[in-house]
Amino acid sequence: MYERILVPVDGSNTAQRGLDEAIRLARLSGGQLRLLHRIDALSVTSAMGAYAPFSTDVIEQMRSDGSRLLEQARAQALAEGVAADVVLDEGVHGRLADWVVDEVRAWPADAVVLGTHGRRGVGRMLLGSDAEQILRVCPVPVLLVRSPDAA
């Protein structure tokens, strides 16, 4: 069944719902999780402009925050009896969806579970949807967990 489950997390309530569901699924299947988090270092350094010397401090804080987020998610999984490891990425490899697919293949995962905001219409068009991109290109089953706000 689903013994190796990949779970992107970003600290949002929606991602937390995805993590909760992934933990439930892993407990049912006797599976394990790989928790992913990406910091967008490239966007930060590009946006800093004249403040570029401070970008190192910002990126270091993002790394620290990302590591802490991953460790909290890992601790939650372990507390619920599910093995988990973590991967922190600096986001210089292109689209999030492509990175997730690379991780699916490298690990290899049986499924991906992630939260989605469930945006529609203009909101989706303007903000895009990482979840939708992952769903379209992922070679394994993807479980999308909607935010309660999406209803």
C-alpha positions in Angstrom: 0.0 0.0 0.0 1.4 3.5 0.9 4.5 2.7 2.9 6.6 5.7 1.8 4.6 9.0 2.0 6.1 12.3 0.9 4.7 15.4 2.7 5.6 19.0 1.8 5.1 21.3 4.8 5.3 25.1 4.9 4.0 26.0 8.4 0.5 26.9 7.2 -2.7 25.6 8.7 -3.4 23.9 5.4 -0.1 22.1 5.3 -0.7 21.0 8.9 -4.0 19.4 7.8 -2.0 17.6 5.1 0.6 16.4 7.7 -2.2 15.2 10.1 -3.8 13.2 7.3 -0.4 11.8 6.2 0.3 10.6 9.7 -3.1 8.9 9.9 -2.5 7.2 6.5 1.0 6.1 7.6 -0.3 4.6 10.8 -2.9 2.7 8.9 -0.4 1.3 6.4 2.6 0.9 8.7 4.3 3.5 6.5 6.9 6.2 7.1 7.0 9.8 6.1 9.5 12.0 4.4 8.8 15.7 5.3 9.9 18.3 2.8 10.3 22.1 3.2 11.7 24.5 0.7 13.1 27.9 1.4 13.0 30.3 -1.6 16.5 31.7 -1.3 16.7 32.7 -4.9 13.6 35.0 -4.7 15.0 36.5 -1.5 18.4 37.4 -3.0 16.8 38.7 -6.2 14.3 40.9 -4.3 16.9 42.4 -1.9 18.4 44.7 -4.5 20.4 47.4 -2.6 20.0 45.4 0.6 21.8 42.4 -0.9 24.4 42.3 1.9 21.6 41.6 4.4 20.2 38.7 2.3 22.7 36.3 4.0 21.1 37.1 7.3 17.6 36.6 5.9 18.5 33.3 4.3 20.1 32.0 7.5 16.9 32.9 9.4 14.9 31.0 6.7 17.1 28.0 7.1 16.7 28.1 10.8 12.9 28.5 10.6 12.7 25.7 8.0 14.7 23.3 10.1 12.6 24.1 13.2 9.4 23.6 11.2 10.6 20.2 9.9 11.7 19.1 13.3 8.4 20.0 14.8 6.6 18.0 12.1 8.9 15.1 12.6 8.4 15.2 16.4 4.6 15.1 15.8 4.9 12.1 13.5 7.2 10.3 16.0 4.9 11.1 18.9 2.1 9.4 16.9 4.2 6.3 16.2 5.2 7.1 12.6 8.8 7.2 11.5 9.8 10.3 9.6 12.8 11.9 8.1 13.3 15.5 6.8 14.6 17.3 3.7 15.3 21.0 3.6 15.9 22.5 0.2 17.0 26.0 -0.8 14.8 26.3 -3.8 17.2 26.9 -6.6 16.1 24.0 -8.7 13.0 25.5 -10.4 9.4 24.8 -9.7 8.3 23.3 -6.4 6.4 20.6 -8.3 9.5 19.5 -10.2 11.4 19.3 -6.9 8.7 17.2 -5.3 8.7 14.8 -8.3 12.5 14.5 -8.1 12.1 13.6 -4.4 9.4 11.1 -5.2 11.7 9.3 -7.6 14.8 9.6 -5.5 13.3 8.2 -2.2 11.1 6.5 -3.8 7.7 7.5 -2.5 4.4 5.6 -2.9 2.2 8.7 -2.4 2.3 12.4 -1.8 0.0 14.1 0.7 -0.3 17.8 0.9 -2.7 20.5 2.0 -4.3 22.8 -0.6 -6.1 26.1 -0.2 -8.7 25.1 -2.8 -8.5 28.5 -4.5 -10.7 29.0 -7.5 -11.1 31.6 -10.2 -9.1 34.8 -10.0 -7.4 33.8 -6.8 -6.1 30.6 -8.4 -5.1 32.4 -11.5 -3.2 35.1 -9.7 -1.6 33.0 -7.0 -1.1 29.8 -8.9 -1.4 26.4 -7.3 1.6 24.4 -6.3 -0.8 21.6 -5.3 -2.3 21.6 -8.8 1.1 21.5 -10.5 2.2 18.6 -8.2 -1.0 16.7 -9.0 -0.5 17.2 -12.8 3.1 16.0 -12.9 3.5 13.5 -10.0 4.0 9.9 -11.0 2.4 8.5 -7.8 -1.0 9.0 -6.2 -1.5 12.5 -4.7 -3.9 13.1 -1.8 -5.0 16.7 -1.5 -6.3 17.8 1.8 -8.4 20.9 1.6 -8.4 23.8 4.0 -11.7 24.1 5.9 -11.8 27.7 4.5 -11.9 26.4 1.0 -15.5 25.1 1.4 
